[in-house]
Amino acid sequence: VAVTTSPANLSVSVTYNGSSTVPTAAGSYAVVATVTDPNYTGSATGTLTISKASATVTLGSLSQTYTGSPFPVTVTTNPASLSVSVTYNGSTTVPTNVGTYTVVATVIDPNYTGSATGSLTIAKATAIVALGNVSQTYTGSPLQVTVTTNPANLSASVTYNGSATVPTNVGTYAGVATVTDPNYTCSA
């Protein structure tokens, strides 16, 4: 702190929360200035407040494609390497599934403040769908195609000439299998 005396230029001792060490960290410090001149006496008290400095927070990796693994966003700060808390839709759990998540990154540092908000989008991955049993002989019963997916066992819906009804009669039917899994997309 700056200290002035009257009369001017008297010797003064200054303490911050009881220490003569001048603080550098953000916070509030009780300041006591005491005249140390042999011919004068006097003191003053006050509070020194050092505010947190602003930091810049930048989010990256906000667009991903589903793989089954979590997708943490990347966070950089200026100054570099500050500790940051990241939430996804208010949770610290890193998302895995397809969707859009609100990301908030907040600096957790005693001397800096800053935050950034963005959206993490995890898009559906492309699956492979194959139709089997596409040529069959009339039996009088409904005859449906088989659906194979990669990754295996994904749910899929099948239509025949645009209808979900499985055909029974002789004929040629346009079969379309569409993956209905929330994390994958594809049709055949």
Backbone as JSON, one array per atom type, in Angstrom:
{
  "sequence": "VAVTTSPANLSVSVTYNGSSTVPTAAGSYAVVATVTDPNYTGSATGTLTISKASATVTLGSLSQTYTGSPFPVTVTTNPASLSVSVTYNGSTTVPTNVGTYTVVATVIDPNYTGSATGSLTIAKATAIVALGNVSQTYTGSPLQVTVTTNPANLSASVTYNGSATVPTNVGTYAGVATVTDPNYTCSA",
  "N": [[0.86, -1.18, 0.0], [0.35, 2.33, -0.44], [1.8, 4.79, 1.6], [1.45, 7.81, 3.28], [2.73, 10.48, 5.28], [2.27, 12.95, 7.86], [4.1, 15.11, 9.63], [5.79, 15.0, 6.42], [7.41, 12.13, 4.94], [8.11, 10.43, 7.12], [9.42, 7.59, 8.83], [7.91, 4.42, 8.42], [6.34, 1.41, 9.47], [4.8, -1.32, 7.9], [2.24, -3.74, 8.05], [0.65, -6.72, 6.85], [-2.08, -8.51, 7.45], [-0.74, -9.03, 9.81], [1.85, -9.66, 9.01], [5.0, -8.68, 7.64], [5.48, -9.2, 5.06], [4.75, -8.38, 1.77], [1.67, -8.95, 0.22], [0.86, -11.07, -2.6], [-1.1, -12.63, -3.65], [-4.58, -13.01, -4.61], [-7.12, -11.62, -2.54], [-8.28, -10.4, 0.72], [-6.67, -8.22, 2.93], [-5.78, -7.27, 6.19], [-4.46, -4.2, 6.93], [-1.92, -2.56, 8.7], [-0.37, 0.4, 9.43], [2.35, 1.77, 10.99], [3.96, 4.46, 12.54], [7.46, 4.7, 12.83], [9.34, 6.49, 13.58], [11.64, 8.07, 15.82], [10.8, 10.44, 16.99], [8.11, 10.83, 16.57], [4.71, 9.64, 16.74], [2.13, 7.45, 15.65], [-0.51, 5.83, 13.77], [-2.27, 3.9, 11.29], [-5.08, 2.1, 9.97], [-6.42, -0.26, 7.63], [-7.91, -1.93, 4.79], [-6.51, -3.98, 2.4], [-7.42, -4.96, -0.75], [-6.98, -7.42, -3.08], [-8.01, -8.17, -6.15], [-9.18, -11.01, -8.06], [-7.54, -11.89, -11.09], [-8.56, -11.68, -14.53], [-9.05, -14.54, -16.55], [-8.72, -16.18, -19.69], [-10.81, -18.58, -21.14], [-10.95, -21.3, -23.29], [-12.86, -23.51, -25.23], [-12.64, -26.7, -26.83], [-12.91, -29.42, -29.26], [-15.67, -29.83, -29.68], [-17.38, -31.08, -31.41], [-18.24, -34.27, -32.14], [-18.23, -37.79, -33.11], [-20.18, -40.59, -32.36], [-18.67, -43.23, -30.53], [-18.89, -44.93, -28.47], [-17.27, -44.41, -26.38], [-16.43, -42.06, -23.75], [-16.58, -38.47, -24.32], [-14.7, -36.07, -23.52], [-14.48, -32.51, -23.54], [-11.91, -30.33, -24.83], [-9.96, -28.04, -22.97], [-8.47, -24.92, -22.81], [-6.51, -22.46, -21.19], [-5.73, -19.0, -20.61], [-3.88, -17.16, -18.55], [-1.81, -20.1, -19.11], [-2.56, -23.52, -18.21], [-4.28, -23.36, -15.97], [-6.36, -24.55, -13.3], [-9.45, -26.12, -14.01], [-12.95, -26.53, -13.79], [-15.28, -28.66, -15.31], [-18.53, -29.0, -16.6], [-21.24, -30.94, -17.93], [-24.3, -30.42, -19.16], [-24.81, -29.7, -16.53], [-23.68, -31.72, -15.02], [-20.77, -33.49, -13.84], [-20.11, -35.77, -15.14], [-18.73, -37.15, -17.99], [-20.14, -37.12, -21.21], [-21.28, -39.9, -23.24], [-23.15, -40.84, -25.07], [-25.09, -40.13, -28.1], [-26.1, -36.82, -28.71], [-26.78, -33.39, -27.69], [-24.97, -31.38, -25.57], [-24.81, -29.0, -22.98], [-21.96, -27.27, -22.2], [-20.0, -26.12, -19.54], [-17.19, -24.47, -18.54], [-15.25, -23.62, -15.84], [-12.9, -21.57, -14.28], [-10.91, -22.66, -11.61], [-9.18, -21.3, -9.44], [-7.14, -19.66, -7.06], [-6.29, -17.1, -7.73], [-7.26, -16.3, -10.18], [-10.06, -15.69, -12.36], [-12.64, -16.86, -14.5], [-14.58, -18.12, -17.28], [-16.19, -20.32, -19.66], [-18.73, -21.1, -22.03], [-20.27, -23.6, -23.99], [-21.45, -25.84, -26.61], [-21.44, -29.27, -26.73], [-21.61, -31.56, -29.27], [-22.52, -34.76, -30.02], [-22.58, -36.81, -32.65], [-24.54, -39.27, -34.46], [-23.09, -42.43, -35.16], [-22.09, -44.12, -38.17], [-23.55, -47.09, -39.1], [-23.34, -50.46, -40.43], [-25.6, -52.06, -42.49], [-27.13, -55.03, -43.51], [-29.24, -56.89, -45.66], [-30.75, -60.06, -45.56], [-31.9, -63.25, -46.78], [-33.48, -62.56, -48.96], [-34.66, -63.68, -51.16], [-37.26, -65.77, -51.42], [-39.5, -68.64, -51.15], [-42.96, -69.07, -51.75], [-45.04, -69.78, -48.95], [-47.39, -69.44, -47.7], [-47.34, -68.27, -45.31], [-46.3, -65.25, -43.56], [-43.3, -63.86, -44.86], [-40.33, -62.74, -43.89], [-37.46, -60.59, -44.31], [-34.04, -61.03, -43.23], [-32.08, -59.14, -40.96], [-28.88, -57.88, -40.62], [-26.48, -56.29, -38.64], [-23.65, -54.11, -38.3], [-22.03, -52.37, -35.93], [-22.94, -55.41, -34.19], [-26.28, -56.59, -33.59], [-27.88, -54.24, -33.5], [-30.86, -52.33, -33.14], [-33.42, -52.36, -35.61], [-35.77, -51.19, -38.03], [-38.0, -52.58, -40.44], [-39.39, -52.13, -43.63], [-41.72, -53.02, -46.17], [-42.28, -52.31, -49.38], [-42.86, -49.82, -48.33], [-44.51, -50.34, -46.17], [-45.01, -51.63, -42.85], [-46.0, -54.13, -42.66], [-45.4, -57.53, -42.98], [-44.86, -59.27, -45.99], [-46.92, -61.84, -47.5], [-47.82, -62.93, -49.88], [-46.92, -63.96, -53.25], [-44.53, -62.08, -55.03], [-42.64, -59.08, -55.76], [-40.97, -57.12, -53.49], [-40.03, -53.99, -52.27], [-37.71, -53.84, -49.91], [-36.74, -52.14, -47.0], [-34.41, -51.61, -44.58], [-33.93, -49.89, -41.62], [-31.75, -48.56, -39.3], [-32.56, -48.16, -35.92], [-31.34, -47.52, -33.61], [-30.34, -45.36, -30.94], [-27.76, -44.31, -31.13], [-26.67, -44.82, -33.6], [-26.78, -44.64, -37.21], [-28.18, -45.67, -40.3], [-29.25, -47.26, -43.31], [-30.59, -49.83, -45.44]],
  "CA": [[0.0, 0.0, 0.0], [1.07, 3.6, -0.39], [1.65, 5.43, 2.91], [1.94, 9.19, 3.39], [2.72, 10.95, 6.67], [2.33, 14.39, 8.09], [4.93, 15.65, 8.57], [6.13, 14.11, 5.31], [8.59, 11.25, 4.87], [8.45, 9.74, 8.36], [9.63, 6.15, 8.69], [6.68, 3.7, 8.76], [6.31, -0.04, 9.36], [3.49, -1.75, 7.39], [2.0, -5.18, 8.11], [-0.5, -7.24, 6.12], [-2.53, -9.65, 8.28], [0.27, -9.25, 10.83], [3.15, -10.0, 8.43], [5.62, -7.59, 6.88], [5.58, -9.64, 3.66], [3.72, -7.77, 0.92], [0.94, -10.04, -0.42], [0.76, -11.11, -4.06], [-2.27, -13.43, -4.03], [-5.88, -12.37, -4.47], [-7.7, -11.74, -1.21], [-8.37, -9.19, 1.53], [-5.61, -8.2, 3.94], [-5.84, -6.18, 7.17], [-3.22, -3.43, 6.85], [-1.63, -1.64, 9.81], [0.82, 1.23, 9.19], [2.75, 2.37, 12.27], [5.13, 5.36, 12.45], [8.59, 4.18, 13.61], [10.27, 7.61, 13.81], [11.82, 8.24, 17.28], [10.22, 11.69, 17.5], [6.68, 10.92, 16.26], [3.9, 8.44, 16.91], [0.91, 7.46, 14.84], [-0.79, 4.6, 13.02], [-3.49, 3.87, 10.49], [-5.48, 0.74, 9.57], [-7.26, -0.32, 6.44], [-7.99, -3.24, 4.15], [-6.02, -4.08, 1.02], [-8.13, -6.0, -1.5], [-6.41, -7.78, -4.37], [-9.03, -8.91, -6.89], [-8.72, -12.05, -8.98], [-7.32, -11.44, -12.46], [-9.38, -12.4, -15.52], [-8.39, -15.54, -17.4], [-9.48, -16.56, -20.87], [-11.06, -20.01, -21.22], [-11.36, -21.69, -24.64], [-13.3, -24.9, -25.36], [-12.39, -27.35, -28.11], [-13.44, -30.77, -29.46], [-17.1, -29.72, -29.4], [-18.14, -31.86, -32.39], [-17.7, -35.63, -32.14], [-19.09, -38.86, -33.62], [-20.32, -41.65, -31.37], [-17.78, -44.4, -30.57], [-19.1, -45.73, -27.26], [-16.37, -43.89, -25.36], [-16.73, -40.69, -23.32], [-16.0, -37.4, -25.12], [-14.45, -34.82, -22.8], [-14.04, -31.39, -24.36], [-10.59, -29.82, -24.47], [-10.03, -26.71, -22.36], [-7.19, -24.21, -22.67], [-6.66, -21.2, -20.46], [-4.68, -18.01, -20.71], [-2.62, -17.89, -18.58], [-1.9, -21.54, -19.36], [-2.56, -24.58, -17.19], [-5.09, -23.1, -14.77], [-7.3, -25.62, -12.97], [-10.77, -25.8, -14.54], [-14.05, -27.47, -13.55], [-16.11, -28.76, -16.51], [-19.79, -29.72, -16.45], [-22.0, -31.26, -19.13], [-25.69, -30.35, -18.7], [-24.8, -29.56, -15.09], [-23.06, -32.88, -14.37], [-19.35, -33.66, -14.14], [-19.96, -37.0, -15.92], [-18.46, -36.88, -19.41], [-21.13, -37.87, -21.98], [-20.89, -40.94, -24.19], [-24.19, -41.07, -26.08], [-25.46, -39.11, -29.07], [-26.9, -35.73, -28.18], [-26.15, -32.08, -27.54], [-24.75, -31.15, -24.15], [-24.31, -27.68, -22.62], [-20.68, -27.39, -21.49], [-19.56, -24.93, -18.82], [-15.85, -24.62, -17.97], [-15.04, -22.53, -14.9], [-11.56, -21.57, -13.68], [-10.86, -22.89, -10.17], [-7.84, -20.85, -9.09], [-7.3, -18.59, -6.07], [-5.88, -15.79, -8.23], [-7.85, -16.0, -11.49], [-11.47, -16.0, -12.58], [-12.99, -16.94, -15.92], [-15.39, -19.27, -17.66], [-16.64, -20.39, -21.05], [-19.88, -21.98, -22.24], [-20.39, -24.06, -25.37], [-22.28, -27.03, -26.81], [-20.81, -30.49, -27.25], [-22.54, -32.35, -30.07], [-22.07, -36.1, -30.39], [-23.43, -37.25, -33.77], [-24.68, -40.72, -34.64], [-22.08, -43.12, -35.98], [-22.68, -44.86, -39.28], [-23.49, -48.55, -38.97], [-23.49, -51.2, -41.68], [-26.8, -52.88, -42.45], [-27.26, -55.95, -44.65], [-30.47, -57.66, -45.7], [-30.58, -61.44, -45.98], [-33.14, -64.0, -47.03], [-34.27, -61.68, -49.82], [-35.35, -64.49, -52.17], [-37.93, -66.86, -50.69], [-40.56, -69.35, -51.86], [-44.27, -68.92, -51.11], [-45.39, -70.81, -47.97], [-48.69, -69.12, -47.12], [-47.06, -67.52, -44.08], [-45.47, -64.06, -43.81], [-41.87, -64.14, -45.08], [-39.59, -61.5, -43.68], [-36.02, -60.61, -44.54], [-33.23, -60.95, -42.02], [-31.28, -57.92, -40.91], [-27.62, -58.01, -39.89], [-25.85, -54.97, -38.48], [-22.3, -54.0, -37.74], [-21.92, -53.32, -34.84], [-23.97, -56.43, -34.15], [-27.49, -56.54, -32.77], [-28.53, -52.95, -33.41], [-32.27, -52.42, -33.49], [-33.72, -51.83, -36.94], [-37.14, -51.4, -38.5], [-38.03, -53.02, -41.84], [-40.63, -51.9, -44.36], [-41.86, -53.72, -47.45], [-43.04, -51.37, -50.21], [-43.26, -48.71, -47.48], [-45.39, -50.78, -45.09], [-44.38, -52.49, -41.85], [-46.62, -55.46, -42.76], [-44.54, -58.52, -43.64], [-45.66, -59.84, -47.09], [-47.2, -63.28, -47.54], [-48.09, -63.35, -51.25], [-45.87, -63.94, -54.26], [-44.31, -60.75, -55.58], [-41.37, -58.42, -55.48], [-41.22, -56.07, -52.5], [-38.87, -53.15, -51.93], [-37.46, -53.92, -48.48], [-35.82, -51.14, -46.48], [-34.1, -51.77, -43.16], [-33.38, -48.65, -41.08], [-31.28, -48.7, -37.93], [-33.31, -47.28, -35.01], [-30.53, -47.34, -32.4], [-30.15, -43.91, -30.71], [-26.39, -43.87, -31.35], [-26.2, -45.19, -34.94], [-27.66, -44.37, -38.32], [-27.89, -46.37, -41.54], [-30.37, -48.02, -43.87], [-30.23, -50.64, -46.62]],
  "C": [[0.89, 1.23, 0.0], [0.77, 4.26, 0.95], [2.22, 6.84, 2.81], [1.83, 9.61, 4.86], [2.7, 12.46, 6.71], [2.89, 14.57, 9.51], [5.4, 14.56, 7.6], [7.38, 13.29, 5.59], [9.03, 10.65, 6.2], [8.62, 8.25, 8.07], [8.38, 5.42, 9.2], [6.88, 2.2, 8.57], [4.89, -0.45, 8.92], [3.39, -3.27, 7.52], [0.71, -5.51, 7.38], [-0.92, -8.53, 6.82], [-1.44, -10.03, 9.28], [1.66, -9.58, 10.32], [3.7, -8.81, 7.65], [5.78, -7.96, 5.4], [4.42, -9.05, 2.87], [3.0, -8.88, 0.17], [0.93, -9.92, -1.94], [-0.49, -11.84, -4.52], [-3.55, -12.62, -3.85], [-6.42, -12.61, -3.07], [-7.8, -10.4, -0.53], [-7.38, -9.29, 2.68], [-5.81, -7.0, 4.86], [-4.48, -5.5, 7.18], [-3.11, -2.52, 8.07], [-0.33, -0.93, 9.47], [1.14, 1.96, 10.5], [4.01, 3.21, 12.07], [6.22, 4.8, 13.36], [9.65, 5.26, 13.87], [10.41, 7.83, 15.32], [11.15, 9.49, 17.85], [8.71, 11.81, 17.27], [6.01, 9.57, 16.55], [2.66, 8.58, 16.05], [0.73, 6.12, 14.13], [-2.08, 4.77, 12.23], [-3.79, 2.42, 10.14], [-6.36, 0.83, 8.34], [-7.28, -1.75, 5.92], [-7.48, -3.13, 2.73], [-6.77, -5.23, 0.37], [-7.44, -6.19, -2.84], [-7.43, -8.67, -5.07], [-8.39, -9.98, -7.78], [-8.56, -11.44, -10.38], [-8.2, -12.26, -13.4], [-8.51, -13.35, -16.33], [-9.31, -15.83, -18.57], [-9.59, -18.08, -20.9], [-11.57, -20.32, -22.62], [-11.69, -23.18, -24.67], [-13.0, -25.43, -26.75], [-12.99, -28.75, -28.13], [-14.94, -30.82, -29.17], [-17.97, -30.5, -30.38], [-17.49, -33.23, -32.52], [-18.7, -36.58, -32.79], [-19.04, -40.01, -32.64], [-19.34, -42.79, -31.61], [-18.05, -45.35, -29.41], [-18.21, -45.29, -26.11], [-16.78, -42.48, -24.96], [-15.98, -39.66, -24.18], [-15.79, -36.14, -24.3], [-14.02, -33.73, -23.78], [-12.61, -31.04, -23.96], [-10.78, -28.41, -23.94], [-8.63, -26.14, -22.3], [-7.49, -22.9, -21.95], [-5.48, -20.29, -20.77], [-4.82, -17.1, -19.51], [-2.83, -19.41, -18.63], [-1.97, -22.35, -18.07], [-3.29, -24.24, -15.9], [-6.03, -24.28, -14.55], [-8.71, -25.18, -13.38], [-11.75, -26.91, -14.18], [-14.94, -27.46, -14.79], [-17.38, -29.54, -16.19], [-20.46, -29.87, -17.82], [-23.47, -31.36, -18.71], [-25.77, -30.35, -17.17], [-24.15, -30.7, -14.32], [-21.58, -32.94, -14.74], [-19.09, -34.94, -14.93], [-19.81, -36.65, -17.4], [-19.42, -37.73, -20.26], [-20.52, -38.85, -22.98], [-21.86, -41.01, -25.36], [-24.44, -39.86, -26.97], [-26.34, -38.07, -28.4], [-26.13, -34.43, -28.18], [-26.13, -31.75, -26.05], [-24.22, -29.74, -23.93], [-23.06, -27.86, -21.75], [-20.35, -26.06, -20.84], [-18.22, -25.25, -18.19], [-15.58, -23.39, -17.12], [-13.66, -22.66, -14.26], [-11.71, -21.74, -12.17], [-9.42, -22.56, -9.74], [-7.98, -19.7, -8.1], [-6.98, -17.2, -6.6], [-6.5, -15.38, -9.56], [-9.32, -16.37, -11.51], [-11.71, -16.02, -14.08], [-13.83, -18.17, -16.17], [-15.72, -19.2, -19.14], [-17.8, -21.37, -21.12], [-19.93, -22.34, -23.71], [-21.32, -25.27, -25.43], [-21.43, -28.14, -27.41], [-21.88, -31.26, -28.0], [-21.88, -33.67, -30.42], [-23.06, -36.62, -31.42], [-23.49, -38.77, -33.82], [-23.55, -41.25, -35.51], [-22.8, -43.87, -37.09], [-22.46, -46.36, -39.07], [-23.54, -49.17, -40.37], [-24.7, -52.11, -41.51], [-26.84, -53.75, -43.7], [-28.57, -56.71, -44.52], [-30.15, -59.07, -46.2], [-31.93, -62.07, -46.19], [-34.08, -63.2, -47.94], [-34.97, -62.42, -50.97], [-35.93, -65.71, -51.48], [-39.04, -67.45, -51.54], [-41.84, -69.27, -51.04], [-44.55, -70.1, -50.18], [-46.8, -70.6, -47.42], [-48.54, -68.33, -45.82], [-46.27, -66.26, -44.43], [-43.99, -64.44, -43.89], [-41.09, -62.84, -44.96], [-38.1, -61.7, -43.97], [-35.31, -60.64, -43.2], [-32.37, -59.7, -42.11], [-30.05, -58.2, -40.06], [-26.99, -56.63, -39.82], [-24.43, -55.12, -37.98], [-22.15, -52.57, -37.26], [-23.15, -54.24, -34.78], [-25.14, -56.04, -33.25], [-28.07, -55.15, -32.55], [-30.0, -53.12, -33.77], [-32.5, -51.76, -34.85], [-35.19, -52.08, -37.25], [-37.08, -51.74, -39.99], [-39.4, -52.68, -42.42], [-40.57, -52.64, -45.69], [-42.8, -52.87, -48.3], [-43.63, -50.24, -49.36], [-44.16, -49.09, -46.32], [-44.63, -51.68, -44.12], [-44.94, -53.91, -41.88], [-45.72, -56.38, -43.58], [-45.37, -59.21, -44.73], [-45.78, -61.37, -46.99], [-47.27, -63.76, -48.99], [-46.86, -63.25, -52.14], [-45.75, -62.53, -54.81], [-42.92, -60.24, -55.27], [-41.68, -57.21, -54.6], [-39.93, -55.29, -52.25], [-38.73, -53.16, -50.41], [-36.44, -52.88, -48.06], [-35.65, -51.39, -44.98], [-33.41, -50.48, -42.7], [-33.0, -48.87, -39.63], [-32.04, -47.69, -37.07], [-32.58, -47.08, -33.68], [-30.27, -45.85, -32.19], [-28.75, -43.4, -31.0], [-25.85, -44.17, -32.75], [-27.24, -44.81, -35.98], [-27.21, -45.2, -39.52], [-29.18, -47.0, -42.03], [-29.86, -48.76, -45.09], [-31.52, -51.09, -47.28]]
}
